[in-house]
């Protein structure tokens, strides 16, 4: 039987998996929506990277003896930011980039909150920290892309 700490780790990791998969799906939508080929390719790369991050988190859940989430939470209120991408399509690439950046702010904050969770075990925290490195990089790239429209 899993310990309370293990159950907590699994719950936190599965929540991050859902958000990361939502992010990957959002990038897939952004890739389809972008008019510029460079953006299409970039968003597709980011989608692939997010799926890799989700896979790493899923591996940790399985190591802990849990069932890893394998689907995003498209209807979860906090994750709807990526669904706005469809609405941004008609407004051009700058709107798509704005929505991507908003989504990045959300996922970065969620990972930071998990890293601050004092109940998270050291092994789960290590996996979250490694994933956060990728999340932070994606956030910073999206922020820089958004700023490039301002110049």
N, C-alpha and C positions, 0 to 999 in steps of 0.2 A: 504494500500500500504506500502511496506517495505521501511524503511529509507535507505539512502545511507550507513550509518554505518552497518545496518543489512545486506544489500547486500554485503558489503565488508567482513563481518564476514562469510557469507555463502560461498563466493568465496574462502576464505582462508581455511575454514574448509573442503570444498569439495576437494580442492587440496590435503590437508593432508589425507583425506579419500582415494583418489586414490592411493597415495604413500603407505599408510598403507596396503591397499588391495594388491597392487603389492608385498609388502614385505611378506604378508601372503602367497600369491601364490608362491613366491620365496622360502619360507621355505617349502612349500609343495613339490616343485620340489627338493629341497635339501634333504628332507626326503626320497623321492623316489630314489635319486641318491646316497645317502651315502651307503657305504658298511658295515660300522660298525653299529650294532643294537643300540648302545648307541646314536650315532649321529642321526639315524633315529628318535628315540623317542624324543630326544632333539629338533630337528628341527620341529617335529610335534607339540610339546608343544608350541614352539615359534610361529608357524603358528596360533594355536588356540588363543594365547594371542593377536596377532596382529588383529585377527578378532574381539576380544572383544574390543580392543581399537577403531577400526573402527566403531563398533556399538555405542560406547559412543559418538564419534564425530558425527555420523549420527543422534543420538538422539538430540544433540544440534542444528543441522541444522533444524530438524523438529520443535523443540521448537521455533526457530526463524521464522518459517513459510516458510522455503525453502524446496526444493526437494533435499534430500540427495543422493549423488552419491552412487551407489551400485555395481560398477564395477571398477576394476583397469584400468590403462591406458597402457596396455602391449606394445603399440607401441610408447609411449612417449619417446623421446630421452633420457631424464634424468633418466628414470626408466629402461632402457635396461640392467642395470647392473645385474639384477636378471636373465635375459634371458641367460646370459653367463653361468649360472649354468649347463645348458644342455651340453654346450661345455666342461665343466670341468669334466663331469662324467668319461670320459676315463682316466683322469689324477689322479683319486683317491680322497680320502677323504680330503687330505690337500688342493687340488685345490678347492673343494667344499667349504671348510671352508674359504679359501681366498676370494672367491666370496661373500660369506655371509657377511664377515667382510667389504668388499667394499660397499655392499648394506647398511649395518648398518651405515657406515660413511655418506652416502648420506641422509638417512632418518633422522638421528640425526641432520644434518646440516639444513635440511628443517624445522624441528620442531623448532630449535633454531632461524631461521630466522622469523618464525611466532611469536615466543614469543617476538621478538624485534620490531614487527610491531606496531607502535604507533597508528595506526588507528583501531586496534582490540579492541572491547569492553571488559570491565572487565569480563563479564560472559563468553564470548568466550575464553578469555585468560585463565580463570580458567580451562576450559575444556581442552585446549591445554596443560596447565601446568600439569594437572593430566595425560594426555596421554603421555607427555614427560617423566614422571617418568618411565613409562614402556619402552618407546623407549630407554631411556638412559641405563636402566638396560639390555635390550637386546643387545645394542651396546657393553656395557662393557663385557658381557658374551661372545659375539662373539670375541671380541678382546682377551680375556683371552684364549679362545679356540684356536685361531690362534697362540698365543704365546706359547701354550703348544706343538705345533709342532716344535718350534724352540729349545726346550730343550731336 
